[in-house]
């Protein structure tokens, strides 16, 4: 935090918060359905990646920006 006069400036980066990217990747690549895939990404915390989910039977593609 930096203060100058009456102004206060703070910075926050989500990469400093606790997250588990390794588990998120492992669980997401072994997911059997959309719900498992979404739940896997709940532990992912670092920004600026896109994930793609596709089902073999219905050819459903969804792109998420996490």
TARANOR-V395228 format. One record per backbone hydrogen bond with DSSP energy under -1.0 kcal/mol. NH is the residue of the N-H (numbers start at 1). CO is the residue of the C=O. If there is no record, write none. Layout:
BEGIN
NH&CO  NH&CO
END
This chain:
BEGIN
2&9  4&7  7&4  9&2  16&13  17&14  20&43  24&20  25&21  26&22  27&23  28&24  29&25  37&33  38&34  39&35  40&36  41&37  42&39  43&40  51&64  53&62  55&60  59&55  62&53  64&51  66&49
END
